[in-house]
Amino acid sequence: MSRVTPFSSPLLLGFDAVEKTLERIGKGGEGYPPYNIERIRGRLPDEPPANGRPVPDILRITLAVAGFRPDDLEVTTEENQLTIRGRQAEDKDREFLHRGIAARQFQKSFLFADGMQILGAQLKNGLLLIDLARPEPERIVKRIEIAVSD
């Protein structure tokens, strides 16, 4: 039995990589740490006005990483993938009578579109904030010449 996918239409050419990416995302699914993704229109809340300049939309990824220090976190990008890793070192000198807060490792990855720019990351009140800019794409209309051969 052959598999029919949304990208198997003859009108969608060159979307093989997108299909593979969506399959990879669908296989993931660990929910730790919890996170939000929000769109901030125009400018960041702590940024001055742009004085009439067009400002791209900002996407902010917020991860709940309470208990992690900046040294325990690593934010990297490779091609179009943002990866956040958290590793807490076990403190052998501490004796817990009850341990409800786990020292847990995690890795969370996000894929982003071509042209996205990472503006920065900050750790604030147990939340890791990562800001990305999505510049407005330039609309280009290109005329294709038709070669005539008889």
N, C-alpha and C positions, 0 to 999 in steps of 0.2 A: 504494500500500500504506500503510495507516494505521499509525502508531506506537503501540504499547501500552506504557504506563509503569506502574510500581508505584503511582503516585498517580492513576491513571485510574479507580480503584474508586469507585462512587457513594457508598460509606460514608466516604470521605476528602474532606471538604468544606473548601475554603479553603487547601489545601496547595500552591497553584500556586507561591508564592514559594519554598517549600522545594525543590520540584522544580527550579526554575531555579538555585537556589543549589548543589544537588548537581551539576548539569550543569557549572556554572562551576568548581567544585572539581575535577571529573574532568578538565577540560581542562588544568589546571595540572599541574605535576609536576617542576619543576626541583628537584633535590636539594640545592642549595647555598643557605645553609649547612646542614649536618646539624643536626638538632634532636631533642629528646626532649619528650614530654608525660607528666607523671606526676601521679597523684592522691596528695595528702597528706591523710590522714584526721585530722580533729580540730584540728590547729594546725600552724603552721610549725615546723621543727626549732629555730629560734633564738628562738622566742616562748615567754613564760611560760604556765603552765597557765591555763585559763579560769575556775577557781574555780566549777565546777558549771554555768556558762552553756553553752547549746548553741552549738557552734562549727560553722560551715559547712565543707563539704569545700573544700579548696584545690586548684586545678589549677596546676601549674608548667610553663611552657614554657621549655626551656633550649636556647639556640642556641649553637653553637660559632663564636665570632667572634674567634678569636685574631688579633692584629695590628690590631684596630680599637680606637681610643680612644673615650671617651664622646662626644666631639665629632663622630666619624665616624658615629655611630648616631642614628637617629631612630625613636621609638616613638609611634605615633598610633592613635587610635580614631575611627571614624566609623560611626554607627549601631551595628550589631552586628559590626563588622569591626575586628580588630586588625592593624595593618600595621607591620612592622619594615623599615627601610631602612638599608643600609650603603653609605657612599661613602668611599673612601680617596683622599686627594689624592696625586698623583704628586710625589715629591721629585726635582726636576731636578738637584740637586747630587750625587746618588748614582750611582756607576758600578758596575753589577753585572757580575761575571765569570760568574756563573750565577744565574738567577732561577727558583727552584722554587716560591716562595711568591708567588702572583699578588695584585696589588692589584685586587681584583675588587669590583664593585658588586653589590648584591643587593636584592631586595624579596621579603619573605615575608609572606603574609597568612593570617590565621586567622579563621574565623567563629565567633561564640559565641552562645549562647542568650540570650533576653531575661532580664533580671534579673542577669546575670553582672556582677561588679564587678572592675575592675582594681585590685589592691592596691598595685602598685608594680613597679619594675624596678631591677635592680642588675647591674653588671658586675663579675665576680669570677673571677680566674684565667683570663681568656680566654673565659669563658662569660657570656652575657647571660641572666639569670634574670628571668622575668616571672611574677608570681603573680596568679591570678584567684580570686575567691571565688564559689562556687556555693551561694547560700543555699537552704535547704530550702523548697520551695514550700508555700504555705499551701493546705490542702485546703478548698475551699468547695463545699458542696452547696446549690444554690439550687432552690427549688420554683417551677415555672412554672405559673401559673394558666391554666386552660383557659376561654376565652370560649365561651359558649353562644349560638348564633344559630339560631332556628327559622324 
